[in-house]
């Protein structure tokens, strides 16, 4: 579908949403399910909202492909909240959490846990000139984690750095995946994880809520010395309505998941994401060095393409020209710089094509 107002939004999040979903939300803000009451006005204990919440969990379960031994539920707050709760729930006393530091968000998870719990950095992929992820061909041998660690945490797609894991890291430890920016963007072995979490503002549409997909026995193993509001298992038992949930965000996440399923699910979405990203990555590679990226070729993301000219002034000029061409929010992450094209599941292929045209023309004029 063409973008609204002729603008292609490359924002890393909150990010582009399908027009069909936006139109549905607009209708439901006035009237949810012909009840005469708008979505944001419905009681979270009423049947209309409770049914919508259950439907959202059901479609997410189908997309994840997990069985009844896994819980699928929603939690208030974004991924950063879940980072803190993860450590509180599962690290007790001298227990250690192992973390692979491959992104600003993996580092955020470390920073949330470190002041209150024991943390071990099992892999550092952000040092030096190139951003890296563990090499899947090494079968986990490049990860240095204590054998008795409570879990191994990783961030599957690194939005700021433009890298991702081609496969989950291999480890005998319970695996915790932050899938915030790549949830349902490709087939992923959820059943190989103790827990996966994903905040909503990338592929699930709305900030303020997180999707949790977790093995029931794992969340039940958490410490009992926390208030119910801090325990994953209590939220699951309450079917995502332990307290007043972010009702709007949950509904949007359900509608986005339904849209993803209607597109053919993660496998079909993955093919389109690869097409969009490869067009831009190829332009970087074929620019004769005019564009460069710090993302390791072996770990390049299919969702966030990062590139720069090596000249800050020239980068700023590129961003100005891009904005004039209707290409918005292409600036790189603060501290990383350059440009970042975030093209999540709903982002149209046409936007990538227009970006590539600009990149080639800009290189010809300034190379």
Beta strands, then each sheet from edge to edge (+ up, - down):
strand 1: 8-9
strand 2: 70-76
strand 3: 96-101
strand 4: 118-124
strand 5: 151-155
strand 6: 157-158
strand 7: 163-164
strand 8: 175-178
strand 9: 195-199
strand 10: 209-215
strand 11: 304-307
strand 12: 327-328
strand 13: 339-342
sheet 1: 1+ 12+
sheet 2: 2+ 10- 9+ 8+ 5+ 3+ 4+
sheet 3: 6+ 7-
sheet 4: 11+ 13-
end
